Amino acid sequence: MALVWGVGETIAVEHLEAIRSYIEIIVGKTIRLDSGEIVKILKADIREKKSDSMLIYRYQLVTN
């Protein structure tokens, strides 16, 4: 079984809607990273707090 990774990235408020739309499209899909690895995006969400927003996502390495 392949490992599952979780990642958090701080995002700018002005990019929230664009990122939200994009993650709706890629969740459940298999994509190729810049490194050449192929991963499946398992889940993603944006956590919003007063002045900060964070993109949190989980992916599984399919092949490297």
C-alpha positions as CSV (number, residue, x, y, z in Angstrom):
1,M,0.0,0.0,0.0
2,A,1.3,3.4,-0.9
3,L,1.9,6.1,1.7
4,V,-0.5,8.9,2.1
5,W,0.9,12.4,2.5
6,G,-0.7,15.5,4.0
7,V,0.3,19.0,3.1
8,G,-0.6,22.5,4.2
9,E,0.1,25.7,2.2
10,T,-0.7,29.2,3.2
11,I,-2.7,31.0,0.5
12,A,-3.4,34.7,-0.1
13,V,-7.0,35.8,0.4
14,E,-7.3,37.1,-3.2
15,H,-6.7,33.6,-4.5
16,L,-9.3,31.8,-2.4
17,E,-12.1,31.4,-5.0
18,A,-9.8,30.3,-7.8
19,I,-8.1,27.7,-5.6
20,R,-11.5,26.5,-4.2
21,S,-12.7,26.0,-7.8
22,Y,-9.5,24.2,-8.8
23,I,-9.5,21.8,-5.9
24,E,-13.1,20.8,-6.7
25,I,-11.9,19.7,-10.1
26,I,-8.8,17.7,-9.0
27,V,-10.0,15.8,-5.9
28,G,-10.2,12.1,-6.8
29,K,-8.0,12.6,-9.9
30,T,-4.5,11.4,-10.7
31,I,-2.0,14.1,-11.6
32,R,1.7,14.3,-12.4
33,L,3.8,16.6,-10.2
34,D,6.6,18.7,-11.4
35,S,9.0,16.1,-9.9
36,G,7.6,13.5,-12.3
37,E,5.8,11.6,-9.6
38,I,2.2,10.6,-10.2
39,V,-0.2,11.1,-7.3
40,K,-3.9,10.7,-6.5
41,I,-5.4,13.7,-4.8
42,L,-7.5,12.2,-2.0
43,K,-9.0,15.3,-0.4
44,A,-8.5,19.0,-0.2
45,D,-10.1,21.9,1.7
46,I,-9.4,25.5,2.6
47,R,-9.3,26.4,6.3
48,E,-10.0,30.1,6.9
49,K,-9.2,31.9,10.1
50,K,-9.4,35.6,10.8
51,S,-6.5,36.8,8.6
52,D,-5.0,33.5,7.4
53,S,-6.2,30.9,4.9
54,M,-4.6,27.5,4.4
55,L,-5.0,24.9,1.7
56,I,-4.8,21.5,3.3
57,Y,-4.7,18.5,1.0
58,R,-3.9,14.8,1.1
59,Y,-2.4,12.7,-1.7
60,Q,-1.2,9.2,-2.3
61,L,1.9,8.4,-4.3
62,V,0.8,6.2,-7.2
63,T,4.2,5.9,-9.0
64,N,7.5,7.7,-9.0
